[in-house]
């Protein structure tokens, strides 16, 4: 009888630790993916502000990925595009940019954008959302 009680307690404790560990990993994925996305977007803004290639730099958003691109229009066939696919537990949603669409473009000489607005990174596992705000000056906050 005592062995059964100890075994049952062990299984319950082990199960709780496993669930907590998994939730912690998903929470970490959400936070790190948002930080990486914002870093890449800030890099695009810096490239435009620095006048690299005398052109614009942008980010194209999809529900499960985003693409860094150079130019004033996103071209999905451009081999210079840099695409990042999100983990399957994360999604980009509620994209609300000035002028509509799913692209925001930073223009020289100051790295500003006409495509300011908000977007959400959403964790399906945690049912948690992090909102990212893009201002007309090209700054990103979350």
Secondary structure by P-SEA (a helix, b strand, c coil): caaaaaaaaaaaaaaaaaaaaaaaaaaaaaaaaaaaaaaaaaaaaaaaaacccccccbbbbcccbbbbbcccccccccccbbbbbccccbbbccccccccccbbbbbccccccccccccccccccccbbbbbbbcccccccc
